[in-house]
């Protein structure tokens, strides 16, 4: 079975190579080929999962060594894969949800002339993410890490003729480079400390290394995770990434890209367990980001950007759980999987709404769509109930466990983290109810389609005639069937994982698990979670369910205006980083011109002046030379007589 591991990556990688290099002759079948190879990878994953599940927990890990990548003395880098319970979980999520998104894209991108290339990029995205989670060492993981960054750049900027899309792709690429620098430094520190970057030797040797070095490595890994998973302070790219086609948003937010940071931290758990300061930094970043993203989601009228704020917040929950150590690792991954179901369903549902509304993304121009798009309404609604933690649905089980683990941290820290997690649950219920009400309920607020020349943000995936009123309709089955499948996962996934603690037992051999004991009972935590969820829903109903929704957003409070601008994150980056970088550059130029060039040019001028004066001695006249010789001899004689007299 170990020989099949490489095929998981090879299938979508082959699809990317064929579709991107095959030319226009594949335009008619490229989307089917890309989808078939993504599905083939999923089938291989299912076969490997069945084989793994039939073994004892201690013997489930398998590996495959392909070749030595860099075989030199003192430095050995291999292309080798490691398949255990953690990586298998990601394989099934990436290939399963990824395949459904491929199927959905067949209908969504039907009218795009570059559909073949789009599916090639999707296949490349899956291959890079699979390489990331299957690598058995940090250096090969880094290759997949960079591949994910490349694929996201290509897909976010897929409609590069739109300036906003090109800018968003560049922004995502540059912000992620900051995080990638953290991962590269961490790998260098690992090699200098452990002499290797293979998972096994590195993680097994943490007890023999100083806490200071492990803290440095942990902080660099956290910086990397902040970039890929859009956590504070490297979160600014995620909202702009919505400029890409909607299936890309679903893939980034549910199965790839943003999940990479969570995987990196959980996979490196032994490092963080031995570095409490780095572990604390992880929990702080997660707690801050889950509130940051939730607040931003409350103020966005763009349906995709509201969901982007939601993703930022939910990944914050996962990072928070990962920072709790062995009591939270399992629940971080559990919420990641359930989030993959309902967030992919929500984004595909948003794409379905856009498909029937002339590609309009402003929720203030929706309203009353439930009777025109019943399948989208039901599937989106189930995803909504799952993400707010409605009892019995998948998000209820996974998020409740994270909140319980936060309280179980103990002491003041536990109360703070648990309180932040509860507050985040309330805000989540508020902004997601807002999205639901503004989109599917209330009066119809439809507006004529804008002129694409005057509104370049309109997606070109669907033919739109300027001035045409929307005619809401249900999407074709090729789009609704993936939404239905994801809705089923949104409903039953959490309960399936929780029965008999089966997900805990599945991951425990890899991530370890410690049962926490919160200062209040688990029932009290559950009741509190449900209570804040009801409060959030109620407040949203009072604000958006009982009152007409204006087509033009009111000015709002200072916090609302700040949230519409992503809590001024771009302004902060511009002032601190861009302006700061400009001032730093100007200062360095000034120092270079005045100090460095001054020293160099001054030295040259001094030597030139001295040379010019010395050159006058060599004038070619014999009488001058005779006078010089006579003068020199006189000085020597006088000096000799003076020394003897003394």
Secondary structure by P-SEA (a helix, b strand, c coil): cccccccaaaaaaaaaaaaacccccccccaaaaaaaaaaaaaaaaaaaaaaaaaccccccbbbbbcccccccccbbbbbbbbbcaaaaaaaaaaaaaaaaaaaaaaaaaccccaaaaaaaaaaaaaaaaaaaaacccaaaaaaaaaaaaaaaaaaaacccccaaaaaaaaaaaaaaaaaaaaaaaaaaaaaaacccccaaaaaaacccccaaaaaaaaaaaaaaaaaaaccccccccccccccccaaaaaaaacccccaaaaaaaaaaaaaaaacaaaaaaaaaaaaaaaaaaaaaaaccccaaaaaaaaaaaaaaaaaaaaacccccaaaaaaaaaaaaaaaaaaaaaaaaaaaacccccccccccccccccaaaaaaaaaaaaaaacccccaaaaaaaaaaaaaaacccaaaaaaaaaaaaaaaaaaaaaaaaaaacccccccccccccccccccccccccccccccccccccccccaaaaaaaaaaaccaaaaaaccccccccccccbbbbbbbccccaaaaaaaaaaaaaaaaaaaaaacccbbbbcccccccaaaaaaaaccaaaaaaaaccaaaaaaaaaaaaaaaaccaaaaaaaaaaaaaaaaaaaaaaacccaaaaaaaaaaaaaaaaaaaaaaaac
